[in-house]
Amino acid sequence: MSRANTVLKGSFTLILVAFLKRSIGLISTLILARILVPEDFGIVAIATIVLNFCQVMAETGGRPYLIQHSNLDKSVISGVWTMNMLVRNLFAIGIIVSAPWVADFYDDPRLVDVLRVCSLYMVFTAIQCPAVTLLMKEQNYGPILKLEVAEKVIAVSVTLISAYLLQSYWALIIGQVTSSFIKCVGSYIIKPMSVSIDFSKVREQLKYTGWVIPKEIFSYLRAQMDTLLVSSFFGKAQLGSYHVMKYISFMPASQLITPACEPLLAEFSNSKHDKNKLHYQFNISFMVLMCIGLPITAFLYFFSELCVFVLLGDQWLEYADVFGALSLIIVSHLFMTMSNTILYALAKVKYVFYYEIISSAAMFLCLYFLATQSVIQFAYTRALLELGIVIAFFTLSSTMLKINVKQLLKVVINLALVLAATISSAQFINAQIDNLYISFFVVGFAFVAVYLIGIYIAFRVSFNSDKEAHHLEYIVKKTLTQVTSKLSVIKGR
């Protein structure tokens, strides 16, 4: 039991670390967006593309190697540190040497100095102690939490102060280098140890991690393909706007929808041997994902201008359509999450790999040849194309599970009707208010209220005979009761 509790505590700590870092990062981005201009973010986005690519190429697989190793000694740890130090420093030198060529490609001489300063990021990463990995192996997450939070707070503080003083892209560069420096110093503080150059176990490490580099490169190219193409087709301001809009618009999916639904999706593994239970669990998960994800997407899409003005400021308003288009990716994320869960439950993981290859190729070809007129057109093409491919993949996955498609359509149609009424009501209210800040909060409140009322009516009318709906209603009521009771206790104190 104690081991299970330790694992659960560790998982919670990692989730908390990710949440705190994302929250601090989001707040800093929202503040910086009001100080800096889109072009500043564009220059940093190019530097980040180069830096991340070098990070991926320099991946030696040290972390998984140390975690799985059953007999760690100083030679193993020093060997991982040696490989990391040599490879990353070589790529740091590569960045310094190739900086003029990258600057020529993007026709911006400022990138020479930017990239050369960014090479320090690789240097500090290269000499980091593998303390974090060893603490993770020991299930000791307290020091990791302290280091991650301290690093983020210090780096963000330095970035904001630099932005206020310099009013340029250098603030973001200084922040990135500071972040790497704090991690490097902190890695020797949270778990003091001595490491030295040691090649005795390098061959053993390479045998274990030989597959890591191709996998990481493919994952990186798929995740950053659209940003790479935007950096090639459009100017720095358009790249900066796309980079920021993509980050913010996808935040609800990564920070709210996915964590909220992980417990539901985890039940698939417990139900995979019982077809009826698996179908039941699938229907509940589908309802929850759609009920949470679709209204968020609808609000971000139909009120994109309002969201951009309040969150980023009026200098970003011309890119509000980019924000709206990229918010549609949330829906793609919902269907992809369900598809992956189905195929993993059915032990058909190879289909996920096939999807990754085919969808990446189709996405690249369509974006490269069809979406070069404007960044808005690019964003819509990217979002709608991925949505179409993912829905097709979801249909295939559902067919393998022999899901009742009529039940799924029933959920989608009822949600569409509820959202149509919700959006119409919110748009009417928005038209009556001149102040955009007041409108944002009033419209947001009205949107949530009308949507919840509509969902309640839809469940009473259309899903009254569905046992999944009654199960969800029971869970919601139980959760609300628990929250109310806890609030009452707090109030009593």
C-alpha positions as CSV (number, residue, x, y, z in Angstrom):
1,M,0.0,0.0,0.0
2,S,2.8,2.4,0.9
3,R,4.3,1.9,-2.6
4,A,1.0,2.7,-4.3
5,N,0.5,5.8,-2.1
6,T,4.0,6.9,-3.1
7,V,3.3,6.5,-6.8
8,L,0.0,8.4,-6.5
9,K,1.7,11.1,-4.5
10,G,4.4,11.3,-7.2
11,S,1.9,11.5,-10.0
12,F,0.0,14.3,-8.2
13,T,3.2,16.2,-7.7
14,L,4.1,16.0,-11.4
15,I,0.6,17.2,-12.3
16,L,1.0,20.1,-9.9
17,V,4.4,21.0,-11.3
18,A,3.1,21.0,-14.9
19,F,0.0,23.1,-13.8
20,L,2.1,25.7,-11.9
21,K,4.6,26.0,-14.8
22,R,1.9,26.4,-17.4
23,S,-0.1,28.9,-15.3
24,I,3.0,31.0,-14.6
25,G,4.0,30.8,-18.3
26,L,0.5,31.8,-19.5
27,I,0.4,34.8,-17.1
28,S,3.8,35.9,-18.3
29,T,2.8,35.5,-22.0
30,L,-0.3,37.6,-21.4
31,I,1.7,40.4,-19.8
32,L,4.5,40.3,-22.4
33,A,1.9,40.4,-25.2
34,R,1.0,43.9,-24.0
35,I,4.6,45.1,-23.8
36,L,6.1,43.5,-26.9
37,V,4.9,43.4,-30.5
38,P,4.1,40.3,-32.6
39,E,7.4,40.7,-34.6
40,D,9.3,40.3,-31.3
41,F,7.6,37.0,-30.7
42,G,8.3,36.0,-34.3
43,I,12.0,36.4,-33.9
44,V,12.0,34.4,-30.7
45,A,9.8,31.8,-32.4
46,I,12.5,31.2,-35.1
47,A,15.2,31.0,-32.4
48,T,13.0,28.5,-30.5
49,I,12.5,26.4,-33.6
50,V,16.2,26.1,-34.1
51,L,16.8,25.5,-30.4
52,N,14.2,22.8,-30.0
53,F,15.4,21.0,-33.1
54,C,18.9,20.9,-31.7
55,Q,17.5,19.7,-28.4
56,V,15.8,16.9,-30.1
57,M,18.8,16.0,-32.2
58,A,21.0,16.0,-29.1
59,E,18.7,13.7,-27.2
60,T,20.8,10.8,-26.0
61,G,18.1,8.9,-24.1
62,G,19.8,9.4,-20.8
63,R,16.6,9.8,-18.7
64,P,14.8,6.5,-19.7
65,Y,18.2,4.7,-19.6
66,L,18.8,5.8,-15.9
67,I,15.2,5.1,-14.9
68,Q,15.1,1.5,-16.2
69,H,18.7,0.7,-15.0
70,S,18.5,-1.7,-12.0
71,N,22.1,-1.3,-10.9
72,L,23.1,2.4,-10.9
73,D,26.7,3.2,-10.0
74,K,28.9,6.3,-10.5
75,S,30.2,5.0,-13.9
76,V,26.6,4.7,-15.3
77,I,25.6,8.2,-14.0
78,S,28.8,9.8,-15.2
79,G,28.5,8.0,-18.6
80,V,25.0,9.6,-19.1
81,W,26.3,13.0,-18.0
82,T,29.4,12.6,-20.4
83,M,27.3,11.8,-23.4
84,N,24.9,14.6,-22.7
85,M,27.7,17.1,-22.1
86,L,29.6,16.2,-25.3
87,V,26.6,16.0,-27.7
88,R,24.8,19.1,-26.5
89,N,28.0,21.2,-26.5
90,L,28.6,20.1,-30.1
91,F,25.2,21.3,-31.1
92,A,25.8,24.6,-29.2
93,I,28.9,25.1,-31.4
94,G,26.8,24.1,-34.4
95,I,24.3,26.9,-33.5
96,I,27.1,29.5,-33.3
97,V,28.6,28.5,-36.6
98,S,25.3,28.2,-38.5
99,A,23.7,31.4,-37.2
100,P,24.7,33.5,-40.2
101,W,23.2,30.9,-42.6
102,V,19.9,30.8,-40.6
103,A,19.8,34.6,-40.6
104,D,20.3,34.7,-44.4
105,F,17.5,32.1,-44.9
106,Y,15.1,34.3,-43.0
107,D,16.7,37.5,-44.3
108,D,17.1,39.0,-40.8
109,P,20.6,39.7,-39.6
110,R,19.3,40.1,-36.0
111,L,19.1,36.4,-35.8
112,V,22.9,36.0,-35.8
113,D,23.3,37.5,-32.3
114,V,20.0,36.0,-31.1
115,L,21.0,32.4,-32.0
116,R,24.5,32.8,-30.6
117,V,23.2,33.9,-27.3
118,C,20.6,31.1,-27.4
119,S,23.5,28.6,-27.7
120,L,24.1,29.3,-24.0
121,Y,20.8,27.5,-23.4
122,M,22.4,24.3,-24.9
123,V,25.6,24.8,-22.9
124,F,23.8,25.0,-19.5
125,T,21.6,22.1,-20.5
126,A,24.7,20.1,-21.4
127,I,26.3,20.3,-18.0
128,Q,23.2,19.7,-15.9
129,C,23.5,17.1,-13.3
130,P,21.1,14.1,-13.8
131,A,19.7,14.7,-10.3
132,V,16.1,15.2,-11.4
133,T,16.0,11.8,-13.2
134,L,17.5,10.1,-10.1
135,L,15.0,11.7,-7.8
136,M,12.2,10.6,-10.1
137,K,13.5,7.1,-10.0
138,E,13.5,7.3,-6.2
139,Q,9.9,8.7,-6.2
140,N,11.2,11.8,-4.4
141,Y,9.4,14.6,-6.1
142,G,9.6,17.3,-3.4
143,P,12.9,18.7,-4.5
144,I,11.9,18.6,-8.1
145,L,8.7,20.6,-7.3
146,K,10.8,23.3,-5.5
147,L,13.4,23.5,-8.4
148,E,10.8,23.7,-11.2
149,V,8.7,26.4,-9.4
150,A,11.8,28.4,-8.4
151,E,13.2,28.2,-12.0
152,K,9.9,29.3,-13.5
153,V,9.3,32.2,-11.1
154,I,12.9,33.5,-11.4
155,A,12.9,33.2,-15.2
156,V,9.5,34.9,-15.6
157,S,10.6,37.7,-13.2
158,V,13.8,38.3,-15.2
159,T,11.8,38.2,-18.5
160,L,9.2,40.7,-17.3
161,I,11.8,43.1,-15.9
162,S,13.9,42.9,-19.1
163,A,10.8,43.5,-21.2
164,Y,9.9,46.6,-19.2
165,L,13.5,47.9,-19.5
166,L,14.4,46.8,-23.0
167,Q,11.0,46.8,-24.8
168,S,12.4,44.2,-27.3
169,Y,12.7,40.5,-28.1
170,W,15.8,40.3,-26.0
171,A,13.7,40.0,-22.9
172,L,12.4,36.6,-24.1
173,I,15.9,35.5,-25.0
174,I,17.3,36.5,-21.7
175,G,14.4,34.7,-20.0
176,Q,15.1,31.4,-21.8
177,V,18.8,31.5,-21.0
178,T,18.1,32.3,-17.4
179,S,15.7,29.4,-17.2
180,S,18.4,27.0,-18.4
181,F,21.0,28.5,-16.0
182,I,18.7,28.1,-13.0
183,K,18.0,24.5,-13.9
184,C,21.7,23.8,-14.3
185,V,22.7,25.3,-10.9
186,G,19.6,23.8,-9.1
187,S,20.4,20.3,-10.4
188,Y,23.5,20.3,-8.3
189,I,21.8,21.7,-5.2
190,I,18.7,19.4,-4.9
191,K,20.8,16.3,-5.0
192,P,24.5,17.0,-4.5
193,M,26.7,14.5,-6.3
194,S,30.0,14.5,-8.2
195,V,30.1,13.5,-11.9
196,S,33.1,13.1,-14.2
197,I,33.9,12.2,-17.8
198,D,33.5,8.5,-18.1
199,F,33.1,6.5,-21.4
200,S,33.1,3.0,-19.9
201,K,29.3,2.6,-20.1
202,V,28.5,4.7,-23.2
203,R,28.2,1.7,-25.6
204,E,25.7,0.1,-23.3
205,Q,23.7,3.3,-23.2
206,L,23.7,3.6,-27.0
207,K,22.4,0.1,-27.4
208,Y,19.4,0.9,-25.2
209,T,18.6,4.3,-26.6
210,G,19.3,3.7,-30.3
211,W,15.6,4.2,-31.2
212,V,15.2,7.4,-29.3
213,I,16.6,9.9,-31.8
214,P,14.4,8.9,-34.9
215,K,11.3,8.8,-32.7
216,E,12.0,12.2,-31.2
217,I,12.8,13.8,-34.5
218,F,9.5,12.5,-36.0
219,S,7.5,13.7,-33.0
220,Y,9.1,17.1,-33.2
221,L,8.5,17.5,-36.9
222,R,4.9,16.6,-36.6
223,A,4.3,18.9,-33.6
224,Q,6.2,21.9,-35.1
225,M,5.5,21.3,-38.8
226,D,2.9,24.1,-39.0
227,T,5.2,26.6,-37.2
228,L,8.1,25.7,-39.5
229,L,6.0,26.3,-42.6
230,V,4.6,29.6,-41.2
231,S,8.2,30.7,-40.5
232,S,9.1,30.0,-44.2
233,F,6.0,31.5,-45.8
234,F,5.2,34.6,-43.8
235,G,6.9,37.5,-42.0
236,K,8.1,37.8,-38.4
237,A,4.8,39.5,-37.2
238,Q,2.7,36.7,-38.7
239,L,4.9,34.0,-37.2
240,G,4.8,35.7,-33.8
241,S,1.0,36.0,-33.9
242,Y,0.6,32.4,-35.0
243,H,3.0,31.1,-32.3
244,V,1.2,33.0,-29.5
245,M,-2.3,32.2,-30.7
246,K,-1.6,28.5,-31.0
247,Y,-0.2,28.4,-27.5
248,I,-3.1,30.2,-25.9
249,S,-5.9,28.7,-27.9
250,F,-4.8,25.1,-27.1
251,M,-4.4,25.8,-23.4
252,P,-7.9,24.7,-22.5
253,A,-7.3,21.3,-24.1
254,S,-4.0,20.7,-22.5
255,Q,-4.7,22.2,-19.0
256,L,-8.5,21.5,-18.5
257,I,-10.0,19.0,-20.8
258,T,-7.3,16.3,-20.8
259,P,-6.6,16.3,-17.0
260,A,-10.4,16.3,-16.3
261,C,-11.0,13.3,-18.5
262,E,-8.0,11.2,-17.8
263,P,-9.7,9.2,-15.0
264,L,-12.6,8.3,-17.3
265,L,-10.3,7.3,-20.2
266,A,-8.1,5.3,-17.8
267,E,-11.1,3.0,-17.1
268,F,-10.8,1.7,-20.7
269,S,-7.9,-0.5,-19.7
270,N,-10.0,-2.0,-16.9
271,S,-13.0,-2.7,-19.2
272,K,-11.2,-4.0,-22.3
273,H,-12.2,-7.7,-21.7
274,D,-15.9,-6.9,-21.3
275,K,-17.4,-5.6,-24.5
276,N,-20.6,-4.2,-22.9
277,K,-18.7,-2.4,-20.2
278,L,-16.2,-1.1,-22.8
279,H,-19.1,0.4,-24.9
280,Y,-20.7,1.8,-21.8
281,Q,-17.4,3.5,-20.7
282,F,-16.9,4.8,-24.2
283,N,-20.3,6.4,-24.4
284,I,-19.8,8.1,-21.0
285,S,-16.3,9.4,-22.0
286,F,-17.6,10.6,-25.3
287,M,-20.5,12.6,-23.6
288,V,-18.1,14.2,-21.1
289,L,-15.5,15.1,-23.7
290,M,-18.1,16.7,-26.0
291,C,-20.0,18.5,-23.2
292,I,-16.7,20.1,-22.0
293,G,-14.8,20.6,-25.2
294,L,-17.4,21.8,-27.7
295,P,-18.7,24.8,-25.6
296,I,-15.1,25.9,-24.9
297,T,-14.3,25.7,-28.6
298,A,-17.5,27.5,-29.6
299,F,-16.8,30.4,-27.2
300,L,-13.2,30.9,-28.4
301,Y,-14.3,30.7,-32.0
302,F,-17.4,32.9,-32.0
303,F,-15.9,35.4,-29.6
304,S,-12.3,35.3,-30.7
305,E,-12.0,39.1,-31.1
306,L,-13.3,39.6,-27.6
307,C,-10.9,37.0,-26.1
308,V,-7.9,38.4,-28.0
309,F,-8.6,42.0,-26.9
310,V,-9.0,41.2,-23.2
311,L,-6.2,38.6,-23.0
312,L,-3.6,40.2,-25.4
313,G,-4.5,43.8,-26.1
314,D,-5.7,45.7,-29.2
315,Q,-2.4,45.4,-31.0
316,W,-3.2,41.7,-31.6
317,L,-6.8,42.2,-32.9
318,E,-5.9,41.8,-36.5
319,Y,-4.9,38.2,-35.7
320,A,-8.2,37.4,-33.9
321,D,-9.3,35.2,-36.8
322,V,-6.1,33.1,-36.4
323,F,-7.0,32.6,-32.8
324,G,-10.5,31.5,-33.7
325,A,-9.3,29.1,-36.4
326,L,-6.7,27.5,-34.2
327,S,-9.3,27.0,-31.4
328,L,-10.9,24.4,-33.7
329,I,-7.9,22.2,-33.0
330,I,-9.5,21.5,-29.5
331,V,-12.2,19.5,-31.2
332,S,-9.6,17.5,-33.1
333,H,-7.8,16.8,-29.8
334,L,-11.0,15.4,-28.4
335,F,-11.6,13.0,-31.2
336,M,-7.9,12.0,-31.3
337,T,-7.9,11.3,-27.6
338,M,-10.9,9.0,-27.9
339,S,-9.4,7.3,-31.0
340,N,-6.1,6.6,-29.3
341,T,-7.9,5.3,-26.2
342,I,-10.0,2.9,-28.2
343,L,-7.0,1.5,-30.2
344,Y,-4.8,1.1,-27.1
345,A,-7.6,-0.7,-25.4
346,L,-8.0,-3.1,-28.4
347,A,-4.2,-3.5,-28.6
348,K,-4.1,-2.1,-32.1
349,V,-1.4,0.5,-31.5
350,K,0.1,0.1,-35.0
351,Y,-2.9,2.0,-36.4
352,V,-2.0,5.0,-34.4
353,F,1.5,4.9,-35.9
354,Y,0.0,4.6,-39.4
355,Y,-2.3,7.5,-38.7
356,E,0.7,9.7,-37.6
357,I,2.6,9.0,-40.8
358,I,-0.4,9.4,-43.2
359,S,-1.8,12.5,-41.5
360,S,1.6,14.2,-41.2
361,A,2.3,13.6,-44.9
362,A,-1.2,14.9,-45.9
363,M,-0.9,17.9,-43.6
364,F,2.5,18.9,-45.0
365,L,1.5,18.6,-48.7
366,C,-1.8,20.5,-48.3
367,L,-0.3,23.3,-46.2
368,Y,2.8,23.6,-48.4
369,F,0.9,23.8,-51.7
370,L,-2.6,25.3,-50.7
371,A,-2.1,27.6,-47.7
372,T,0.4,30.2,-48.6
373,Q,-1.8,33.3,-49.2
374,S,-2.2,34.5,-45.7
375,V,-1.6,33.3,-42.1
376,I,-5.4,33.3,-41.6
377,Q,-5.9,31.0,-44.5
378,F,-3.1,28.9,-43.3
379,A,-4.6,28.6,-39.8
380,Y,-8.0,27.6,-41.2
381,T,-6.6,25.1,-43.6
382,R,-4.5,23.5,-40.9
383,A,-7.4,23.4,-38.4
384,L,-10.1,22.1,-40.8
385,L,-7.8,19.6,-42.5
386,E,-6.7,18.1,-39.2
387,L,-10.4,18.0,-38.0
388,G,-11.4,16.1,-41.1
389,I,-8.6,13.6,-40.9
390,V,-9.2,13.0,-37.2
391,I,-12.9,12.5,-37.6
392,A,-12.2,9.9,-40.3
393,F,-9.8,8.2,-38.0
394,F,-12.3,8.3,-35.1
395,T,-14.9,6.7,-37.4
396,L,-12.5,3.9,-38.2
397,S,-11.7,3.4,-34.6
398,S,-15.3,3.4,-33.6
399,T,-16.1,0.8,-36.3
400,M,-13.4,-1.5,-34.8
401,L,-15.1,-1.2,-31.4
402,K,-18.5,-1.7,-33.1
403,I,-19.9,1.5,-31.4
404,N,-23.5,2.5,-32.0
405,V,-22.9,5.6,-34.3
406,K,-26.6,6.7,-33.9
407,Q,-25.9,7.2,-30.1
408,L,-22.9,9.4,-30.9
409,L,-24.8,11.4,-33.5
410,K,-27.6,11.9,-30.9
411,V,-25.1,13.5,-28.5
412,V,-23.5,15.7,-31.2
413,I,-26.9,16.9,-32.6
414,N,-28.3,17.8,-29.2
415,L,-25.1,19.6,-28.2
416,A,-25.2,21.5,-31.5
417,L,-28.8,22.7,-30.8
418,V,-27.9,23.7,-27.3
419,L,-24.8,25.6,-28.5
420,A,-26.8,27.3,-31.3
421,A,-29.2,28.8,-28.7
422,T,-26.2,29.6,-26.3
423,I,-24.2,31.4,-29.0
424,S,-27.2,33.3,-30.3
425,S,-28.0,34.5,-26.7
426,A,-24.4,35.5,-26.0
427,Q,-24.1,37.3,-29.3
428,F,-27.2,39.3,-28.6
429,I,-25.9,40.3,-25.2
430,N,-22.5,41.2,-26.7
431,A,-24.1,43.6,-29.2
432,Q,-25.7,45.6,-26.3
433,I,-22.5,46.3,-24.4
434,D,-19.9,48.8,-25.7
435,N,-17.1,48.2,-23.2
436,L,-15.2,45.1,-24.3
437,Y,-13.8,44.3,-20.9
438,I,-17.3,44.3,-19.3
439,S,-18.7,42.5,-22.3
440,F,-16.1,39.7,-21.9
441,F,-17.2,38.8,-18.4
442,V,-20.9,39.4,-18.9
443,V,-21.0,37.4,-22.2
444,G,-18.9,34.7,-20.6
445,F,-21.2,34.4,-17.6
446,A,-24.3,34.4,-19.9
447,F,-22.7,31.8,-22.2
448,V,-22.1,29.4,-19.3
449,A,-25.5,29.9,-17.7
450,V,-27.5,29.4,-20.9
451,Y,-25.4,26.4,-21.9
452,L,-25.9,24.7,-18.5
453,I,-29.7,25.3,-18.7
454,G,-29.7,23.9,-22.3
455,I,-27.7,20.8,-21.3
456,Y,-30.1,20.2,-18.4
457,I,-33.1,20.4,-20.7
458,A,-31.4,18.2,-23.4
459,F,-30.6,15.5,-20.8
460,R,-34.2,15.5,-19.5
461,V,-35.8,15.4,-22.9
462,S,-33.5,13.5,-25.2
463,F,-31.4,11.3,-22.8
464,N,-34.0,10.4,-20.2
465,S,-33.8,6.7,-21.2
466,D,-30.1,6.5,-21.5
467,K,-28.3,4.9,-18.5
468,E,-25.1,6.7,-19.4
469,A,-26.8,10.0,-19.0
470,H,-28.3,9.0,-15.6
471,H,-24.8,7.8,-14.5
472,L,-23.4,11.3,-15.4
473,E,-26.2,13.0,-13.6
474,Y,-25.5,11.0,-10.5
475,I,-21.8,11.8,-10.7
476,V,-22.5,15.6,-11.1
477,K,-24.9,15.7,-8.2
478,K,-22.5,13.8,-6.0
479,T,-19.7,16.1,-6.9
480,L,-21.8,19.2,-6.3
481,T,-22.9,17.8,-2.9
482,Q,-19.3,17.1,-1.8
483,V,-18.2,20.6,-2.9
484,T,-21.1,22.3,-1.1
485,S,-20.4,20.3,2.1
486,K,-16.7,21.3,2.0
487,L,-17.6,25.0,1.4
488,S,-20.0,24.8,4.4
489,V,-17.2,23.4,6.6
490,I,-14.8,26.1,5.5
491,K,-17.4,28.8,6.1
492,G,-18.1,27.3,9.6
493,R,-14.5,27.7,10.5
